[in-house]
Amino acid sequence: ARLKKHKNHQLLIDGFALYLKQHPAADVVLCIVSAGSEEANLRAYIAELGLTKRIVLTGYRNDVYTFFAAAHAFFLTSDIEGFPNVAIESMAFGVPVASTRVSGIDEILVDGEQGKFLERTPESVCATIEWFFELSDEAYKALSLHAKATAANFEIKRIVHEYEDLFCELITRK
């Protein structure tokens, strides 16, 4: 994600901070893999919260997929989106998604199937983090499998084929 104001990373940070306050012994780290105009502000905010060892801003990375492969969940706390490609990328790795209700997400996320919707409050982010960690292994695996199946619907070869079919249909309608 780009570190832009409308991506609302502060909501994610606040929710994670609340989670750590309620679960101080939790062995978790929040990685925000991104760069952008809000980076300095977010770094200062994280330092102000005393969470520099628990929240990592990686900056721009070419190897973002290594983070997907290691993630337990992906959080999208944006206020505005077009179509959240990053959610599909996460799902392709079997990483369930937690998201605010933004444009496009309802096309790929069914609450409880590939992840969970969250409200724009730190309490909701915190509760969703708890929800992910309280899932049984079987329930988490089901989320992961649904996520992968959803992502498969957006594979480039399939999308190109659908466009080809549409164009052919439009040409023959003349």
C-alpha positions in Angstrom: 0.0 0.0 0.0 1.1 3.5 -0.6 1.5 5.5 2.6 -1.2 8.1 1.8 -3.6 9.8 4.1 -6.7 8.1 2.6 -5.2 4.7 3.2 -5.7 5.4 6.9 -2.8 3.4 8.2 -3.2 5.3 11.5 -6.4 3.4 12.1 -4.5 0.1 11.7 -1.7 1.4 14.0 -4.2 2.5 16.7 -6.1 -0.8 16.5 -2.8 -2.8 16.8 -1.7 -0.6 19.7 -5.0 -1.3 21.5 -4.5 -5.0 20.8 -1.0 -4.9 22.4 -2.3 -3.0 25.4 -4.9 -5.7 25.9 -2.5 -8.6 25.1 0.9 -7.3 26.2 2.5 -10.8 26.1 1.4 -11.4 22.5 4.3 -12.3 20.2 3.1 -10.4 17.1 4.6 -7.7 14.8 2.7 -5.4 12.5 4.6 -5.0 9.2 3.5 -2.1 6.9 5.1 -2.8 3.6 5.0 0.6 1.8 6.4 4.0 1.2 4.8 7.3 0.6 4.2 10.8 1.7 2.9 9.8 5.1 5.9 7.7 6.0 7.6 10.3 8.2 4.4 11.2 10.0 3.6 7.5 10.7 7.2 6.8 11.9 6.9 9.7 14.3 3.5 8.5 15.5 4.8 4.9 16.0 7.7 6.3 18.0 5.4 8.4 20.1 3.4 5.3 20.9 6.6 3.5 21.9 6.0 0.8 19.4 9.0 0.9 17.1 10.0 -2.7 18.0 6.4 -3.9 17.3 5.4 -2.0 14.2 7.8 -2.1 11.2 7.5 0.3 8.3 9.6 -1.4 5.7 9.6 1.3 3.1 9.4 0.4 -0.6 10.2 -3.3 -1.2 10.6 -5.4 -4.4 10.0 -8.6 -2.4 6.5 -7.8 -1.1 5.4 -11.3 -1.7 7.8 -12.6 1.0 5.7 -10.7 3.4 2.4 -12.2 2.1 3.9 -15.6 2.5 4.7 -14.9 6.2 1.5 -13.1 7.1 -1.3 -14.4 9.2 -3.7 -11.7 8.0 -3.9 -8.7 5.8 -5.5 -5.5 6.9 -6.9 -2.9 4.5 -8.1 0.2 6.5 -8.5 2.6 3.7 -11.1 5.3 3.6 -11.2 5.3 -0.3 -10.2 2.6 -2.8 -10.8 1.9 -6.4 -10.4 -1.9 -6.6 -8.1 -3.2 -3.9 -5.7 -5.3 -6.0 -3.5 -5.8 -2.9 -6.4 -7.7 -1.3 -6.4 -10.1 -4.3 -2.6 -10.5 -4.0 -3.0 -11.3 -0.3 -5.7 -13.9 -1.0 -3.6 -15.5 -3.7 -1.1 -16.4 -0.9 -4.0 -17.8 1.2 -3.8 -14.8 3.5 -7.3 -13.8 4.8 -8.2 -10.2 4.5 -9.7 -7.7 7.0 -11.1 -4.6 5.4 -13.1 -1.5 5.8 -16.0 -1.3 3.5 -14.5 0.4 0.5 -15.3 0.3 -3.2 -14.5 -3.1 -4.8 -13.9 -5.0 -1.7 -17.5 -6.4 -1.6 -16.8 -8.0 -4.9 -14.1 -10.2 -3.4 -14.7 -10.4 0.4 -17.7 -12.2 2.0 -17.6 -11.6 5.7 -16.4 -14.9 7.4 -15.4 -16.6 4.1 -12.1 -15.0 3.1 -11.7 -12.7 6.0 -13.8 -10.1 7.8 -15.1 -6.6 7.4 -14.2 -4.1 10.1 -15.5 -0.7 11.2 -13.3 2.4 11.1 -12.5 2.3 14.8 -9.4 1.1 16.7 -11.7 -1.2 18.7 -13.0 -2.9 15.6 -9.4 -3.4 14.3 -8.4 -4.8 17.7 -11.4 -7.2 17.8 -10.6 -8.4 14.3 -7.0 -9.1 15.2 -8.3 -11.1 18.2 -10.8 -12.9 15.9 -8.0 -14.0 13.6 -5.9 -15.3 16.5 -8.8 -17.1 18.2 -9.8 -19.1 15.1 -9.3 -22.8 15.2 -6.7 -24.3 12.8 -9.6 -25.7 10.7 -11.5 -22.4 10.5 -8.3 -20.5 9.6 -7.5 -23.1 6.9 -11.0 -22.7 5.5 -10.5 -18.9 5.3 -7.2 -19.4 3.6 -8.7 -21.9 1.0 -11.6 -19.5 0.3 -9.2 -16.7 -0.2 -7.1 -18.6 -2.7 -10.2 -19.7 -4.6 -11.4 -16.1 -4.8 -8.0 -14.9 -6.0 -8.1 -17.6 -8.7 -11.1 -15.8 -10.2 -8.9 -12.8 -10.9 -6.0 -14.6 -12.6 -4.8 -12.7 -15.6 -5.4 -15.5 -18.1 -9.0 -15.8 -17.0 -9.6 -12.1 -17.1 -8.1 -11.8 -20.6 -10.2 -14.6 -21.8 -13.4 -12.9 -20.4 -12.4 -9.7 -22.1 -11.9 -11.5 -25.4 -15.3 -13.2 -25.1 -16.9 -9.8 -24.4 -15.2 -8.1 -27.3 -16.2 -10.9 -29.7 -19.8 -10.7 -28.4 -19.9 -7.0 -29.0 -18.4 -7.3 -32.5 -21.0 -9.9 -33.5 -23.9 -7.8 -32.2 -23.4 -5.0 -34.8 
